Amino acid sequence: MFYSFFDPTYLLVIIGLALSMAASSYVNRTFRHYDRYRSQSTTTGTAAARFILSQSGITDVGVQGISGDLTDNYNGQTKVLSLSESTANSTSVAAIGVAAHECGHAVQDHVNYWPMRLRTALVPAANLGSTLSLPIIIVGVLLSYNQALINLGILLFSLALLFQLVTLPVEFNASRRALKILSDGQVLTHDEVPMVRKVLIAAALTYVAGALSTFLQLLRLVLLFGGHRDND
């Protein structure tokens, strides 16, 4: 029953972890590199965010600082854009790019961008699937490979992958919106925008790596448990 804990499909998990670690390392390295470039406008991440929100006609979103490093986020429920310590007061090109990306999410919310709405709607299901999938699979295995329970667990785990797949276009679109806003030359020069593009591409790769890692974990579950039949 427990042979699967030592089987070769662990290679899929290892590959997924390696991809996630490599993407995380790359985004941190890229951010640190362009964080050394001070913007010619000397605009801080906070000031840039407020300017972009104003230019986009968004008046109901607040901007606040939060602790942490690259913990920037936009909360559509509270209408608050939170910028980390490495972004809020920094005048670097990288910081402005990150702030602009989060503003991209605020713009998506403002215009009712439907993939963002879909992602928000999937949050409860994805959280439920991530929490219950493995326990249900384990119970199914313990009950003489009850395939109905195992399949239910695999289906629940697939909800996490679905959420990450929907997240990809949301993140890419937010970055495109950010680059479009910054390209008007009021916050960054035309020479600085390509630097931001590299930072945002690196950040997007973390979401791609996360989706690939979850897919590999799902594939492992299918290979391990998807082909069993109930014992007579």
C-alpha positions in Angstrom: 0.0 0.0 0.0 2.7 2.4 0.9 5.2 1.5 -1.9 4.2 4.8 -3.6 6.1 6.8 -1.0 9.3 5.5 -2.5 8.4 5.2 -6.2 10.1 7.0 -9.2 7.2 9.4 -9.7 8.8 11.5 -6.9 10.9 12.8 -9.7 7.9 14.8 -10.9 7.7 16.5 -7.5 11.4 17.2 -7.5 11.2 18.7 -11.0 8.2 20.9 -9.9 10.1 22.1 -6.8 13.2 22.8 -8.9 11.2 24.9 -11.4 9.5 26.9 -8.6 12.8 27.5 -6.8 14.5 28.5 -10.1 11.7 30.9 -10.9 11.7 32.4 -7.5 15.5 32.9 -7.6 15.3 34.5 -11.0 12.6 37.0 -10.0 14.5 38.0 -6.9 17.8 38.3 -8.8 16.1 40.4 -11.6 14.4 42.7 -9.1 17.6 43.2 -7.1 19.4 44.1 -10.3 16.9 46.7 -11.5 16.3 47.9 -8.0 19.8 49.6 -8.3 18.5 51.9 -11.0 17.0 55.0 -9.6 14.2 56.4 -11.8 15.0 59.8 -13.4 11.6 61.1 -12.1 12.6 60.1 -8.5 9.0 58.9 -8.0 8.5 56.4 -5.2 6.4 53.3 -5.7 3.6 54.7 -3.5 3.5 58.0 -5.5 3.6 56.1 -8.8 0.7 53.9 -7.6 -1.4 56.9 -6.6 -0.6 58.7 -9.9 -1.6 55.6 -12.0 -4.8 55.1 -10.1 -5.7 58.7 -10.5 -4.9 58.7 -14.2 -7.1 55.5 -14.6 -10.0 57.3 -13.0 -9.9 55.1 -9.9 -10.8 57.0 -6.7 -12.0 54.2 -4.4 -8.7 52.3 -3.9 -6.4 53.1 -1.0 -2.6 52.6 -1.1 -0.9 51.4 2.1 2.5 50.1 3.1 2.9 46.6 4.5 5.8 44.7 6.0 7.8 42.1 4.1 9.8 41.9 0.9 7.9 41.7 -2.5 4.6 41.0 -0.6 2.8 43.6 -2.8 -0.8 42.8 -3.5 -4.2 44.2 -4.5 -7.3 43.2 -2.5 -10.4 43.7 -4.5 -12.7 43.1 -1.6 -11.3 45.9 0.6 -10.2 48.1 -2.4 -6.7 48.4 -0.9 -3.4 48.2 -2.8 -0.6 47.2 -0.4 3.0 47.8 -1.2 5.9 46.1 0.6 8.8 47.9 2.2 11.0 47.2 -0.8 8.5 48.9 -3.1 6.6 51.6 -1.2 9.3 54.2 -0.5 11.8 53.1 -3.2 12.4 55.3 -6.3 13.9 52.4 -8.3 12.7 51.3 -11.7 11.9 47.9 -10.3 9.8 49.2 -7.5 7.8 51.4 -9.8 7.2 48.4 -12.1 5.9 46.3 -9.2 3.6 49.1 -8.0 2.3 49.6 -11.6 1.6 45.8 -11.9 -0.6 45.9 -8.7 -2.3 49.0 -10.2 -3.0 46.8 -13.2 -5.0 44.5 -11.0 -6.9 47.5 -9.6 -7.7 48.6 -13.2 -8.9 45.0 -14.0 -11.2 45.2 -11.0 -12.4 48.7 -12.1 -13.3 47.5 -15.6 -14.7 44.1 -14.4 -12.1 42.1 -16.3 -13.9 38.7 -16.4 -10.8 36.4 -15.9 -10.1 38.2 -12.6 -13.8 37.7 -11.6 -13.4 34.0 -12.4 -10.2 33.7 -10.4 -11.9 35.3 -7.4 -14.9 33.0 -7.7 -12.5 30.0 -7.8 -10.7 30.8 -4.6 -13.0 28.9 -2.2 -13.1 25.8 -4.4 -9.3 25.9 -4.9 -8.7 26.2 -1.2 -11.2 23.4 -0.5 -9.5 21.2 -3.0 -6.0 21.9 -1.7 -7.1 21.1 1.9 -9.2 18.0 1.3 -7.8 16.3 -1.8 -4.9 14.3 -0.2 -6.8 13.3 2.9 -9.6 11.9 0.7 -7.1 10.1 -1.5 -5.4 8.5 1.6 -8.8 7.4 3.0 -9.6 5.9 -0.4 -6.3 4.0 -0.4 -6.9 2.7 3.1 -10.4 1.5 2.2 -8.9 -1.1 -0.2 -8.4 1.4 -3.0 -11.9 2.8 -3.1 -11.7 4.3 -6.6 -14.6 6.6 -6.2 -13.0 8.3 -3.2 -9.6 8.4 -4.9 -11.1 10.0 -8.1 -12.9 12.5 -5.9 -9.6 13.5 -4.3 -7.9 13.8 -7.6 -10.7 15.9 -8.9 -10.5 18.2 -5.9 -6.7 18.6 -6.4 -7.3 19.5 -10.0 -9.2 22.6 -8.8 -6.0 24.0 -7.5 -4.5 23.6 -11.0 -7.5 25.2 -12.6 -7.1 28.2 -10.3 -3.5 28.6 -11.3 -4.3 28.3 -15.0 -6.9 31.1 -14.7 -4.3 33.1 -12.7 -1.9 33.2 -15.6 -3.9 35.5 -18.0 -4.8 37.7 -15.1 -1.2 38.3 -14.2 0.0 38.7 -17.8 -2.8 41.2 -18.4 -2.0 43.2 -15.3 1.6 43.4 -16.5 0.5 44.5 -20.0 -1.7 47.2 -18.5 1.2 48.4 -16.3 3.6 48.6 -19.2 1.0 50.5 -21.3 0.5 53.0 -18.5 4.2 53.5 -17.9 4.9 53.9 -21.6 3.4 57.4 -21.7 6.6 58.8 -20.2 5.1 60.6 -17.2 6.5 58.3 -14.6 9.4 56.5 -16.4 11.5 57.4 -19.4 11.2 55.4 -22.5 14.6 53.9 -21.7 13.5 52.7 -18.3 10.3 50.9 -19.5 12.3 48.0 -21.0 13.8 47.5 -17.5 10.4 47.2 -16.0 9.4 44.7 -18.7 12.2 42.4 -17.7 11.1 42.6 -14.0 7.5 41.8 -14.8 8.4 39.0 -17.2 10.5 37.4 -14.4 7.6 37.8 -12.0 5.2 36.2 -14.5 7.5 33.1 -14.7 6.9 32.4 -11.0 3.2 31.8 -11.9 4.1 29.7 -14.9 6.4 27.6 -12.7 3.7 27.3 -10.0 1.2 26.0 -12.5 3.7 23.5 -14.0 4.6 22.3 -10.5 0.9 21.7 -9.6 0.3 19.9 -12.9 3.3 17.6 -12.2 1.8 16.8 -8.8 -1.6 16.1 -10.3 0.1 13.9 -12.9 1.8 12.0 -10.2 -1.5 11.4 -8.4 -3.1 10.1 -11.6 -0.1 7.8 -12.3 -0.1 6.4 -8.7 -3.8 6.1 -8.1 -5.8 6.7 -11.2 -5.5 3.3 -12.7 -6.5 1.1 -9.8 -9.8 -0.8 -9.7 -11.9 -1.6 -6.7 -11.1 -4.9 -5.2 -13.9 -7.5 -5.4 
